[in-house]
Amino acid sequence: MASFAFADAARFLLLTVLGIPGSLSTADAASASPVSGWRSDLDWAALTSKLSSSASLIDTSYDDYAGECFPEFSEPSPTTYALIDQPSGMCLPHQFLGWEMSWPRPSENGHLNQTFNQAFQDILDLVYDALTDVDSWLADPTNPSLNLPSKVLFPSIASDVVAAVNFAKENGLEISVKNSGHSYQGASSKKDTLLLNMNRYTHYAPTGITDCDASILGSTVAEDLSTQPCLLSLAKNKSSLIRVGGGENFDKVYRALIAANEEEGYKYHLVGGAAGTVSPMGWSWQGGLAGTTGGRLYGFGVDQVVQLEMVLPNGVHVKFGPTEWEDASAEGFTVPRTKVVSGVCRSNPDEHDEENWVWKSCPEDFDIDFNDMWFAVRGGGGGTWGVVTSVYLQLHDYLPVEKYLFNSIPSPTEDLSTADAASAPPVSGWRSDLDWAALTSKLSSSASLIDTSYDDYAGECFPEFSEPSPTTYALIDQPSGMCLPHQFLGWEMSWPRPSENGHLNQTYNQAYQDILDLAFDAPTDVDSWLADPTNPSLNLPSKVLFPSIASDVVAAVNFAKENGLEISVKNSGHSYQGASSKKDTLLLNMNRYTHYAPTGITDCDASILGSTVAEDLSTQPCLLSLAKKKSSLIRVGGGENFDKVYRAVIAANEEEGYKYHLVGGGAGTVSPMGWSWQGGLAGTTGGRLYGFGVDQVVQLEMVLPNGVHVKFGPTEWEDASAEGFTVPRTKVVSGVCRSNPDEHDEENWVWEGCPEDFDIDFNDMWFAVRGGGGGTWGVVTSVYLQLHDYLPVEGYSFNSIPSPTEDCSAIAPQFAEFKAHYISVPSLLNVTKEHSLACGSPDIPAVIWCHGEEDIMQAWTRFLDLNNMTDPANVACLSSIAKEASLQNISAPPGYVEYMMSSQPNDRFPGKVPDSPPPAPIGVWFAGALVPQSWLDESEENRKTLQEYEVGSPYYAFGGAAASGSDQANSLSQAHRNAAFMVAFYNLDVLDDFWGNLFPQ
């Protein structure tokens, strides 16, 4: 699938359409003479044959840019209007934008060897102290720094855009997209691309105003979404909308509005930008500041969008918008909260006449989540998601307008101009004494730094805990980035009872008991504690940074170091301790950090085995992987959770035939980062075959507390099979430092040996991070994880198919005993060690998951026979997932994650990996204990003794590779390595007795 980008005032980036080289479709076409111009080897006639009569496709060149555009820059009063309508469609509002990095100095590599500061200074030199040869650079049509498109399409209707996107996808072309080109980055211009210039696209605004009929309020949204814009508008207590085409700028929209107001009496108001040549599209997608048109009354540009119509990278024409919402006024919001976003696809994308367009439900294999798309487009930056063909914008009731000017009437005076700057109010927000602008100046354009407060936490997060089916997915993407999966985690020790010292005078057991009291016998004043923004026990960050790239993290860590600030770090906040939330800290919320997983799988070339590790460690992940007799890896970003990673692996498996397996956690909202650093139990994904999460780590990239960006991993190892280990023993860990930490473009990162005064021992760091707990050593920006060869997967469930029965419930204790024997002492059932290690189980009593060869059903029958219970009805109490699938006439899922996604679909967030446990006021109220395998091996009576305690179902992710899969250079405890399973104690007094009497040593 392609990625898109627009380039108006805020429509930036480039659309890359991924595809395979195309071929001419017919023999006649194959014999045709090549078309002149760029990529003359392609069948451009095939594209033009699908375009409407109003569309046009032309070849362009430097001569067009110079001849049409240069003269305007010499005019005494130049204007972008004169540039927009030039025949070639290539003109840009700033002359130098036609060269890479706005820098006409000739460069074969697009100035990629220069830092941004160097390039910026050079541009300033050109402007203010122009070099004598700058004119020759501008006049040279062979200048390698030129960055102009080679072909331009002027689409007229959506079908033209569909045809262009499909043609580009089929022929491996890049596409750039433009309205007026109102981008200071020149993002709508790129060499060797097909430019879609939307300026001549259908203009909807002149007749696009709709006055909504209030009588439809409360009705169901029409299936084709025709009533959706008005229903949402009416729910906002508004009554009018305007439809705007993907090529219209504010000049056209404002004039349409003025005409309607003059005809009907002033009744409409539009929140918009200040420049007529800016497009409402890109302006909105990056927020849309409206300081002159009532933004503080009605919100940002992004808040005005009611429905979107766009062509996606797969060539599908869609429209979508909210179809379910709820009142949020109690939380202080002036518009309803969107709950569900729905979309439809056009079933006749080649139809030119809009009156004949047919909108229907999208095909079953359509893999776009409209909830995600609605979230991403509106605020996620310009156009990376598709080509917007039209949008419905909210209109507001007209209000009288007044303008006030300072020091201008009758004319400026010196006295007013020299007001005392020292009397200006301080910067608002936490630690307003600090120069936060110095930090923001170093951040990438995709990063954002915001002030936060208790009101954000309460308004954005509290409502989800009252939902009938709450999910962490609804909390992760809230604007403030503060939400946590358990409500009480926002207070110190998860304990909202007010305390001036953070409950530090209480023991853990006392605090734990108090929390249980809150959960099960809540004091009458608990609601007042939760509602009090001055509660001294609140433990919420005061400022949140959403980094996008590693340089943002470097800038934040250095700023914090220089100013004595604490930093907290968070992905989804999936921590029972609330470890990612702390008062008076700068929170780095990594959720919007670069996603590497979708394209992050690497298949290693076995021919490099035995070679020396490259100095920049680029070959280290594959060399280590091959030494482990593995051949594939996946790179995961510091902000990606298992949902994103699992779905990336599934996509690769579906494309290439099932070949990859990832050892991971059981919940989609858990991050591979913190999960791994604390061990990483994998009872459902083969942990007993392949080890803990910590054992999957091949290379680490992180920003250390000193602000240095490093990557490191083992570079020397030795065989350890003679000692019973299944992976090599790590001997030496090496690391490199990034010598250009301010560089935003990862392609330009330079990794080199660390400075001599760099006092970090990478051997110690490798040991400490992997098992020593989450995040105390630095901010992980990415990690390479081991992938394993795919093995057939089978799951087994007890007393579930076709439905639970009392007879099966009666033998549930026997099934628990069977599972314990099969996994922990398989010899009692004549089960081989290999078959036993293939299987594991989370702390869910009725479930077993196996990868590869196993004999669960045979062993179950054998167990029943040994216990004189061999009744067909008893045997049938245990059934396979494959059997369940056959009863439903569906194919058995190929993996654990695929099964969970199909059996536990999330209606609110379709297509996501299930989230468990669901959000609740408090997290788990139990303590986990690791039970040694050696103790169980002493006597079967020990297991029976354990059952006398009040324990939960064991978590079986131990034994086998959980012990033998260690590289012997990690800090995961030997208690983990030597455990048979983990059990949960719900009574701390019982746990004290357990350790005191059974394990006094």
N, C-alpha and C positions, 0 to 999 in steps of 0.2 A: 504494500500500500504506500501511496505517496504522502509526502508532507507538504503543506501549502503555506504560503505567506503572502500578505498583501503589502502595499507600500503607498499609503497616503500619508497624512501627518503622522499616523501611528501604524500604518500598515507596512510592516517591514519583514525582513528575511526573504528567503527564496524558496520557491516551490520546487521540490525535487520529485519527479515522477519516476518511480523505479519500474523497470520493465525489461523485456528482452528485445534484442534487435529484431525489427520487423522485416517482412519480406513482401514483395508484391503479390497480390492475391490472385491474379489471373495470368494466363499465358500472354494475353495481349498486353497487359500492363508490364509484364516482364520484358517485353520487347520494345517498349516505348523508350524514346530518347530521354535521358535524365533531365530533370527540371533544373534550371539555372539557379544560382544562389547557394546559400548555406545548406548543407546536408542534401545536396542534389541527388544523392543515392536513394532518398526516401520517396515514397509515392504520395507527394503532397496533393495530387489530384484526388486521391481517396479521401483526404480531409475536406477539401473544398466541395466535393460532391455532397457532403453531409451538412454543409453550412446553409443558413438561411440566405435569401437574396440580399438582405441588408448587411450581411457580414462581409468583411474583406480581409484578405491575407496578402501581405506584401513583404518583399525583401527590403532590408534596410542596411545602412552602412554608416561609416564615420562621416561621409560627405553629407548625408541627410542631417546628422546631428550638428555638424559645423555650419552648414548652409542655412538651416531653419532656426537654430537655437541661438548661435553666437550673437547675431545682431541685437537681440533683445537686451543682452547684458550691457550694451553700449548706449542704450536709450537713456535720456535724462530722467525719465520716470518709468522704469521697467516694471512689468507686472506679469504674474504667473498666468493670467488669463490669455496673454498673447502666446504663451508657450503651450498651453493645454491642447489647443486645437490645430497644431501644426500637422501637416499631412502624414509624416512618418510616425507620429505618436511617441517619439523618443525623447522629446525635450524634458528637461528637469529644471526645477526652480533655482538650482545653484549650478553654475557652469562646471565646476570641478567634479561634480557627482558622476560625470561620465567616465571617470577613471577610478580604478580600484583604490579604496580607502580615501577617495576624494583627493587624490595625490597624483598629478600628471607626470611626475618625474618617472622616466622609463625604468621599469623593473620587470625582469623575466618571471619572478615568483610572486608578483602582486604585493611586494613590500612585506612579505610574511616574515622576513628576518628582522623587522623593526618592531619595537614596542609601540604601544599606542601613544605614549608620551613623545617618543621620537617623531612619529608620523605627524602628530598634532603640531609640534614645534615647527616641523618643516612646512606644513600648510600655512602656519602663521608667517613664516619667512616669505612664502610666495605672495601672501596677501599684502603684508606691510613693508616688505623689503624685497620686492620681486626680483628673482634672479634674472640675469640677462638672457638666459636661454629658455625661460618659461614659455615665451611665445612659440619657440620652435617645438617644444614638447606638445603644446596644444594643437599645433598645425600638422603634426606628424600622424598620418593615418595608419602607420605601421607601429606606432608606440605600443609596446607589449602591455602597458598598464591600462590601455583602453578597456572599458567594461560596459560595452553596449550590446544590446540584443541583436541578433542576426535576422530574425523574422518577427513580424508583428501581426497579430490577429486582432481585429476589432470585432468582438462578438456583439450581436444585436439582441439575442435572446438566450435563454438558458440552454437550449439544445445546441447552440454553437459552442458553449463552454463544455458541455458534455462531450461533444465530438472532439474538441481540442485535447481535453484531459485523456480521453481514451486513446487518441492517436499518439500522444506523448508517452503514455504508459506502454503501449505496444511497441514503440520504437526507441525506448530508453532515452527520451529527451528530458531536459530540464525545462521548467516553465517559470517565468517571472510574471508577476501580476501588478497592474498599475491602474490608478484612477488619474489623479493629476500629478502623481510622483512627489507629493508633498511630504518628503522624508529627508531629514537632514543626513541620513546615512546613505542615501542613494539606493535604498534597498530594492527599488523596483527595476533596477538596471543591472544586468549581468551578461557578460559575454557568452556566446554560444548557447543562447536560450531562445525559446519561443515565448515572446512577450504577449500576454493577454492585456490589451489596453481597453479598459472597461468604459472609457469616456463616452463611447457611442452606444452603450447598452441602453435598453428600454428605460425611458423616464416615467416612473410611476407617480412621482410626487404631484405633478400638476392636477391630477384627478384622483390622488391617492388618499384623500381625507375621508375617514369613515366616522359617522356619528352613530354610536351604538344604541340599540333598542333595549331599554332597561327591562322589557318584559321577558327577555331570555335569561335573566339572572336566575341562577339556581338550576338551570337545565343542564343536561349532560353534554359534554363537548362532542361535537360531530366527529364521526370516524375519520373524515378527511381533514380535520382540524380547521375547517372554514369558520367555525364559531369561536375557536380558541382565543384569538386576539381580543374580541369584544368581551368574552366572559372573564378573562383575566383583567382587562381594563376596568370593567364594572366592579370586580372584586376589590379593586384598588380605589373605588369611589371616584373613578374617572369615567368619561363618556366618549372620548374621541381618540382617534389614532391616525397616523399617516404612514402609508407604505412608500418606501424609498428604494429605488433601484441600486444595484451594486456599482453603477457608474456615476451616480449623481453626487455632486458635492453640496456643501451647505448653501452656496449661492442659489442653486436650483431649488433646494428644499425651502429655504427662507422665503424666496420669491413666491413659491406656490402657497405658502402659508399667508403671506401678506395679501395675495390676491383673494384668498378665501375670506380673510378678515375684512377686507375692504368691501367685499360683496355681501357678507352676512352680518356685518357689525362685529367689532372686535370680540372674539370669543375663544380663540385658540392661542396657546403659547407652547413653544418648543424649546426644550433645553438643548443647546448646541454649542459648537465651537465659535471662536471669534473671527476666523478667516473664511471667506467665501470659497476659496479654492481647496479647503480641507474637506475630506469625505467623512460623513457620519460613520462609515464602517470602521476603518482603522482607528479613528478617534475614540470610538466606543470600546473597541476591543482592548485598548490599553488603559481604560478607565474613563477618560473623557472629562477633562476639567472644564467647568462651566462657571467661571467667576463673573461673567457678564450676563448670563441668561438664567440665573436663579438656581444654580447648582446646590446652594446651601438650603434652598427650600425643597428641591425635588430630587436631589441626588446627583450622582455622576452620570456620564453618558451611558455607561454600562447598565445603569438602573432603568433606562428608558426603553430598553429592548423588550418587546412583548412576544415576537415570534421571528424565527430565522428561517431563511430559505437559502440553500447552498448546494454546490456540487462538491462531493467528497473526492478524496484522492483515488477511490476505486471507480470513479465515473458515475456514481449514483447521485441522482438529484433528489434531495430530501427537503422537508420542512419540519420544524419541530418547535416546541415551546411547552411551558408548564400546563399540565392538565389537572393537577390536583394541588391544592394549597390549603393553608390553614391560617387562622388569625394569629398574629404575633404581637398584638398591641400590648398585651400584658408584660412582654419583655422589652417594651419601649420602641418597637419597630412600627413604622408608619405604613408598611405594605405587607401583604400576606407572605408567609414563609412558603417557598416552593417545596412540595413533597415529592411529586412525580413529574417527570418531563417525558412526553411522548412524541413520537415522530412518525411520519409516513414517507413513502418513497413514490416517485413518479413511475408508473408502470409503462408509460409510452414516452421515453426520454427523447426519441427522435422527432416527436410532434412539434412543429414550429408554432402553431396557433395556440396561444395560451388558453383560449376558450375551450379547447378540446383536451387539455391536460387532465390526466386521471391520477388522482392520489389514492394510494392503497397502502395497507399494512406492508411493511418491508418483508422480504423473503426470510425464511427461517435461518438461512446461513448468513444473514446480514449481521456482522459482528460489532456494530457500533452501539455503544451504550449512550442513549440520548441524554440521560442524566449527567454523565461525564462530559458529553459534548457541550451541553448548555453551560455547565460550570466552566469548562476550559476556554470556550470562545470568548465569553464575556468577562474579560479581565486578564486572560492568559496571554495577551500579546497578539499582535496582528497576524491573522491569517494562516497560521501554521496548520489549521484544521481543514481548510477547503476554500473554495471560491464563493464568496457570498454573492448571491444573485438578487436578493431583496431582503428587506427587513421591515417589520412593523415597529414603529416607535410611538411611545406614549405622548399624547398631547395633554396639556393641562389647561385649566381655565385661565383666561387672560386676566392679568392684573396690571394696574397702571404702573408705568415705569418712570423713574426719575434718575438723573445722573448728576453727580456732584464732582466738581473739579477743584483741586487745591492749587492755589497760587497761579491762576491762569486768567482771572477776570478782575479788572480790565486788562492787566498784563502782569507778568511775573515780577516779584519784588525780592530784593536780596534778603530782607529780614526774615521772611517766611521760609526761604530756602535754607537757612542756616539754623534750623531748630536743633536743640541739643540732643544728639544721638544717644548720649549717655542715659537719658531718661527713658529709653525704650524698654518695654517689659522684657523680662528674661524669657528664654525659650521654654516652652511648656513641656510637661512630661517628667518622667523619672530622671534624676541626675541632670537637670537642665543646665547645671554649671559646666557640663562637658561640651566639647565641640563635636556634636554628633554629625555635623555637616562634613567634618574631616573624614568620618567613616563612610558616609554615603557617597562621597566623591570617589572612593576607591572601589565601590561595588559595581558589579555588572548591571546591565540594564534590566536583567530579569530578576534581580534580587530586590527585596523590599524590606524596609525597616519601619516598624510601627510601634506606637505606644499602646499598652494594654492595661486593663484594670479588672477589678472584680466584676463590674457590669458586663464586660465581654464574656467572662466565664459563665456568669449566671444566665445572661440572655441567649448565648449561643449554645450552651452545653446542657443546662438543666432540662429543657423540654424533651430531649431525647430519652432521658431516664423515665419519662412518663409514657413513652410510646408503647403500644401493645407488643410490638416486636422490635425492641431497640437493637441497634447495631453500631459497632465502632466505626463502620464506614461513614455513617452520618456525622460522626464527631471529628474524624481526621481532617476533613477539608474545610472546617469552619474558618472564617476569615482571620480570627485572632490567632489561630494556631495553638490555643491554650487548652482545648478540651482534652479530658482524660477518660479512659474507659470505665472508671468507677468514680462516682461523684465526690465521695469523701476524700479522694486523693488530692484535692485542692487545698486540704488543710494539713498541718504538720502531723505526722504519724497517722494520717488518714482519720483524724480525730477532730471533729468540728467544735468540740467543747472549748470555749475560750480559755486560753492559757497564755500568760505573758512570757513564759520561758519555754514554750514549745513542748510542754509536757515532759521536760527533761527530769523532773523529780519523780517520774513514774517508772516502774520496771516495765519490761516488755510484756510480762504476763498481766500486769494491771491494766496497761493500755489495751491489750488484746481483749480482756474481759469487758472493758468499757465499750469497745467497738461492738462486741457481740450484743451488749445491752442496747446500743443504738439500733442495731439491725433487727433484733427480735423483740425488744421491749422498750421501744424508743421513748425517751423522756418527752414530756409535753412541750418542752422548750427547744427541742432540736431544730424545728423549723425556723425559729428566730435566730439560732446560731448560724444556720445556713444562709439566711437572708441578710445578715449583718455585714456590710462592706468594711466595717471597722474591726471585725473580729481579729484579735491579735494572733490567732492560730492559723489564719490564712497563709498559704504557702504558694503564691502565684507569682510568676515573673512579671516584671514591670515594663519590659521592652522585648519585642520579638523580632528576630531577623530571619527571613526566609532566604537562605543562600541558594544560588543556582549552580555555581561552579566552585572549585576549590579555592580560587583567588578570593572569593567572598568570605570563606571561612578563615583564610589567612588574615585578611583585613580585620575581621571581627576579633580574632584571637589577639592580634597585635594591639588593637585599640583597647581591648580589655586589659591586657598586660600593662600598657602605658598608663592606664587610668585606674588601676587597682580594682577592677570589676571582677565579679564572679560570672562564670558562664555555665548555663545548664544546656543540655543537648537532648533532642527528642526526635523520634521518627513518628510513630503513632501513639506513643505514650503508653504502650502495652506493658505496664509494670505494676505489679501488685503493691509495690512500695511507693509508687508515685515518684520514682527517682528522677523523672525528667522535669519536675516542677519544683521550683524553689524561689522564695521571695527575694526581692532585691537582686535579681540576676538578669543578665542578657541571655534570653533563650534563643538558641539556634535550632529552629524547627526545620529539619532536613527533608520534610515531605515533598517540597518542590525542587529538590536537588536533581541534577541530571540523572535521567534513567538510562542506564547502560544495558540492562538485561534484554530488552527486545532485540538488540543486535549484538549481544555480548557473548554469544557462544563461540568458542574457538575449538576447532579440530586440529590437534597437534600433528605436525609432520614428524613421523618416526625417524626420518633420516638425520635429525639433529641430535638424536640420542648419543651421548658420549662426548659431545662438543662442550666447550667452555661456556659458562654463563656470560652473556653479553654484559658489558660494563654498565649499561643503563638498566639492567635487569629485565629487558624486554623479552628475553627467551627463558627467564627463570621459571615462570609458571608451567610452561610446557615441558621443560627438562625435568622438573620435579614430578609432574604428572606422569610422564613416561617412565620415570624411575619407579613409580608406584604401579606400573603396568596398566595405567589408564591413558586415555587418549583425548579426552575432552574436558573443557572448562567453561565456566560462565562468569563474566564480570558483572558485579552487582553494585549499584550506586548506594551511597550512604543514606539515601532517603527512600529506597525501595523496600517494600514489604514482601512477604511471601506470595501474596496475591499476584503482584506484578511479575515476580520471578517464576512462579509456577506456570503462569499463563504464557510467559515467554518460552519456557521449555515445551509446553504443550504445543504451541504454534510451530516450533521447530520440528517436533516429533510428527505432527500432522503433515508437515511439508516434506519431510525427508524419510518418512517411515520410522516407526518407533525405534529409536536408538539411544536416547538419553534418559538418565534417571538422576534426580536430585534428592539428596537426603535433606529433609527440612521439617519444619514445625507443622502442627496440626491446624493452625488458624491463619487465615489469609492476612489478617491485620498485624500479625507479629512480624518483626523485622529480623532478617538473617543476622543482623549485627549483634544486638544485645542478646538474642537467643544463643548465638554461638559463644559469645564471650563468657556466658555463665554455664557453658557446657553444651546445651542443645540436645534435649531428649527427642529421639525420633522413633517412637513406638509404632508409628503408622507407615513410615517411609524407609524401613530397612536399616535402622540404626544398629541392630545386632549383627547385620552383615557388613556394614561399612563404617561403623563408629559413631561417635557423638558429632554434634554440629561443629565443635571445635576442631575435630579431625578433618573436616572438609576444607579448611582454609589453606590456600596454597600461596597467596601473596596478599600483603596488606598495604593500603595507601591511606595515610592519615596526616592530619595537621597536629603537630605536637604543641604542648603548652608554651613553648618558646616561639611559636609562630612559624616554625619550619615545616614545609610540606615534604614528606618523605614517603618512600615506598621501600618495602623490605620483605625478605623471605629467605628460606634456606638455600644456600648455594653449594654446600658440601653435605653429603650424607653417606651412610654405609648400610649394608645389608644387616638386618637384625632378625632374620628368620630363624637362626639357630636358637635364639632366646624366646621364640614363639610369637614374635611380632610379625604382622602382615604388611607393614609399611617400613621404609627405611628409617634408620635413626638419624635425626638431624645432628650434624656436627658443627656447622658454621652457618650463621645467619648474617647476611650482608644487606646493606641499605644504601640508597642514594637520596640526594636532596635535590629539590627543584631550584635551579639557579635563577629562574625568572618568575618568582611567585606572584607578581602582579599581572602576568600575562593571562588574558581571559580565554583565548582560543587554545583549546587543548592540543590542537595539531602543532602548535608552536612551543609547547612545553619543552624544557631542556632539563634532563636528569643527569646529574654529575656526582662525582664523589663529594661527600660532605666536607665542610671546612675542617681544618685541623683542630679548631677549638670546639668542635661539636662534641659534646660529652655524653652522647647517648650510646649505650651498648645495645646494638640491635639483637644480640643473642638474648639479653635480659628482656628487651621489649617484646620479642617474639614469645618468650615464655610467659610474661606477665599478662599480655592482652588476651591470650587464648586460654581462658579459664579463670582469670583473676577478677572477673566481674566487669560489668558494662561501663565503659566510658571514662574510667579514672585516668587513662593514659593519654588521651587525645581524642580528636574528632575523626572518626573513620569516614573517609570520603569515597572509597571503593574497596572492593575485595574480590579476589579471584577464588571461586569455590570449585571443588572437584565435582565433575559429573561422572557417573558410572554407566556401564552398559545397561540398557533396559532389560529387565526380566519380567516375564509374565506375572501378573498380580492377581491374587485372589483374596477376597475377604469373606469372613464367616461371622454370622450373627446368630445369637441364641434366642430362641423364643420370640421370633419376629415374623416368620413367614408360615402360612399366609397372614396370620395374626397371632398375637400372644394368647396362650391358653393357660388355664390353671394347672393342668397336669405338668406342663413344662416349668411353670413357676415353682412347682413343688420340688423339682430337682435342680434348681438354680445353684444351691450350694455344691452339688456334685459337679456342675459345669465349672464353677470357680476352682474346684480342686483339680479337675482335668486340665484346665488352662495352666495352672501353676505347675503341674507335673510336666506337661508338654514343653513348656518354655524353660523351667528351672531345673527339673530333674527328669529329662526325657528317657533316661534308661529304665525308669519304672514302667514305661509303656513300650519298651523295645523300640523307641524312636531314635533314629540316628542323630548325632550332634548336628550334622549338616542340615537335616530337615528341621530340627528345632530352631536353629539360628535363622532360618528363613522367615520366621514368624515373630511378631511382637504385638503389643497391645497398649493403647493408652489406658488411662484410669477410667475406662468405661467397662462395666462388668461383662457385657454381652457381646464383645467384639474382639476379633483376632484378624490381623492383616499379615499376609505372607507374600514374599517375593521369591520367585523361582520354585524349585522342587520342594514339596512338602507332602505330608500324608495326614492332614488333620482329620478327615472323615474316617479313615481307617483306624486311626488312633482313638478317636471318640468311640467308635464301635468296640474296640478292644477294651477301653476303659470301662464301658458299660458292662461288657462281658465279665471282666474281673470283679465287678461289684454286683454281679447277678441282677443286672438291670437291662439286659438286652431285649428290649421290647421295641418293635418298629416305631411306636409312637415316641419313645424316648430318643431313638436315633434321629427321628425327624425334627426334634427340637432344635438341632443345629443344622443350619443350611448355608449354602454359599451365596455370594453375591451373584454369581453366574446363574444360579437357579432362580434367584429373585428377578433377574433381568428376563429370563426366559418366560416366567409367569406373566411379565408385563409386555411380552412380545417386543423387547428392545434388545439391542446388542449389549453384551457385557462391557462395562467401561474398562479401558485399558490400564487404568491406574487409580490409586487411592484418591487423588485430587479430582480426577474426572468424575469418579463416583460421587464424591461429596458435592460437587457442583450440580450434578443431575438429581441427586436424591434430596438435597437441602437447598433448593434455589432460593435466592434472596429477591423477593418481588420488588423491593425498593431499590436494590442495586443489582440488577440482573447481570449474570455473567461473571460475578465475583466469586472467589474462593470463599466458602463459608467461614464465618467469624465466630469464634468461641473462646471463652464464654461471652454471653451478651453483656452489654453495659448494665451496671447495677449500682446502687448507692455505695456499697462496699465490695471489695474484691473477695478473694478466698478467705475463709476463716478456718484454715487448717494449717498444720505444720507438716512438712514432708520429712520422712526419715528413710535413710538408705539402709537396707537390710543386707548384710554381707552374705555372699554366696557360701563362704566357708562355714558360717554358722548354720545355714540350712543343710549343708552337707554332713554336719555332725550327726543329725538325727531328724527323722520325719516328725518326731515329737516337737521339735522346735517350731516347725511350721504351725502345728496345732496350737502351741502355746501362743503364738503370735495372733491367731484368730480370736483368742480370748480377750484381746484388747479391742477397744473401739477404733477400728481402722477402716479406711475406705478401700476401694478396689485397688489392687497393686498396679503400678505403672511398669510395664515390662518393656524396657528399652536398654537393658543391661546384659552383660555377658557377651561372649564371642568377640567381635571386632570392637565392641565398647571397651574391652580391655586390651586387645591385641592391635587395634588400629591406631595406637598412639605413636607419635614420632619421638616420644620420650623427651620432648623439649617444650612442654606446656604445663600450665599450673593447675589444670583440673585435678581435683583431689583423688587420692587413691581410694577413698571411700566410694567415689563414683565408679572408678575402674573396676573395683572388686565387688560391687553390689550385685545382688540377684534381682532386686526390684526396689521400687520406692513405694511406701505406703503413706497415707494421709492420716494424721491424728487430729481429731476435732476437739479433743479435750486435753488441754495442756498439762493438767495434773496427771492424767494417764501417761502422757509422753514422758514426764519426769520419772514416773515409776518404771516405764519401759527401759529408759537408759540406766536408771539407778539399779534395777534388779537384774535385767538381762544382759546389759553391756556396761557394767561398772568400769571395765578397763578403758 
